[in-house]
Amino acid sequence: MSTQRTSTPGAARSGRTLRRWRQYLADERAEAAVYRDLASRRSGEEREILLALADAEGRHAAHWEDLLGVDVGLPRRGDARTRVLAFLARHFGSVFVLALVQRAEARSPYADDADATEAMAADERIHGEVVRGLATRGRARLSGTFRAAVFGANDGLVSNLSLVLGISAGGAGNRTVLLAGVAGLLAGALSMGAGEYVSVRSQRELLEASTPDPEARSAVGQLDVDANELALVYRARGMDAAAAEAHAGEVLSGLAPEPPEDLDDEHEAVGTGLGAATSSFLFFASGAVVPVLPFLFGLTGATALVVACVLVGLALLGTGAVVGLLSGGPPLRRALRQLGIGCAAAAITYGLGTVFGTTTA
């Protein structure tokens, strides 16, 4: 049974308190709408889970309605964060939205608010875990391609900026820098695409070689019950001898079915070779073109280098923030990490170009 915390009676109806309660009410209604919008784009179990979360937010909204009573006032809009989530949920409904909702649930103020019940605070914590579980399914589906995309984009940004800075520091002219940047873009994108294809194909082949042979199950019925060699299979898969013997005996006697074992989930997380290669190629190229843009638009010298560094810095902040959001981590910290790594690599290359470069005639 939920416990209602008690607040200070004298402050219960202050204008500030009423405004806070009204905002909570608006936010709960908006969050319920977000879950319903997400549910409308799902089916089966995921849809049921999201609708159950919407019902829970509705119960929270009813709590604030009861407290407000006649002071409920006109309907208010949810805060800016919730409105953005609602827009994304209506128009996209992707794992990106679930990742944002996961972070939003983690920031619930109810644990520190005396006017919210302990059950409500607990609900919000559990909601975060429910959404984390739903987001994890989507992350598993896109992890292979997403890894290739993030790696490709960052590699393109950092490597081509380093190349451009290094050649410029060595005294090369603008035309040489531009040609080198375009060559680096094409060579890097092709190399990344080919490397990702080989890497993912090799990983999938390795997983497939470890997948239990489905044909072997047809031999279970003909095994010698006394010898019980099926136990060796389970011991090879990691069971201790006693547990393997017991489980094999149950399978042979018909008390326990032979579990269907496959590595579909692992294959899904790895992605496909063609998908990873295409993603890596395109995102490397999109990242590598950024430091070349100032030279393509006619900028020269220090101005072109400064503009290139600024553009790459903004792109690194963007990719880092996206990684942070999708991983459920703090986007600002991830963005600054990406920026710091990219700047360090570019600075080292520029320094080496300055030290070892020669001025062309």
Helices and strands as residue ranges (DSSP letters): G 9-11, H 15-40, H 44-68, G 69-71, H 80-91, H 95-106, G 110-112, H 118-169, H 174-210, G 214-222, H 230-236, H 241-253, H 264-270, H 273-288, G 290-292, H 293-296, H 301-327, H 331-356
